[in-house]
Amino acid sequence: MIKKEELEKWYDEKYCLKAVRQDGYAIKYIHSPSEEVCLEAIRQDGNTIRYIHSPSVEVCLEVVRQDGYAIRFIRSPSAEVYLEAVRQDGDAIQFIRSPSAEVCLEAVRRNGYAIRYISSPSEEVCLEAVQQDGKAIKYIPSASEKVCLEAVQQDGDAIRYVDIQKFPRVWKFYILKYS
């Protein structure tokens, strides 16, 4: 049988702080952790965010700055938190339903290959992706000539993803530049 004194410890701020400093996962035993306790827990281990029921924006920002993928454990994050998650890791966009244009752009700035998680990327997002990594063009099924040219300028190997029939000018550029 658990003694009342043992349960009461989990309502003491100092005890809770000490507990999460030793093991961030101790947060799951704390009924209503303070901001300070939450921050300490995620500093110990970012995955503890899943045990914090209503984390503040500050706590959410702190955890996605450590690991962008932690966005998948945050219920209803703010636009600022989404943006910070993809700044930390562009591939975190895969966990964001209906990302804004700003979030899409930031994701591909960090990792051109993140475009594979964007369902209908704008021309601007496509250009940014291939400027970051020319071979990201392989994830852009109907790339414009401008995007194809940019991809080949960034990485000559991107030419293998460019249709010679559709974009002969891009192939001509490739031949002149890389021959």
Long-range contacts (C-beta under 8 A, 24 or more apart in sequence): 13-37, 20-44, 20-48, 24-48, 25-51, 27-51, 27-52, 35-59, 42-66, 46-70, 47-73, 49-73, 49-74, 57-81, 64-88, 64-92, 68-92, 69-95, 71-95, 71-96, 79-103, 86-110, 86-114, 90-114, 91-117, 93-117, 93-118, 101-125, 108-132, 108-136, 112-136, 113-139, 115-139, 115-140, 123-147, 130-154, 130-158, 134-158, 135-161, 137-161, 137-162, 145-169, 145-170, 149-173, 152-177, 153-177
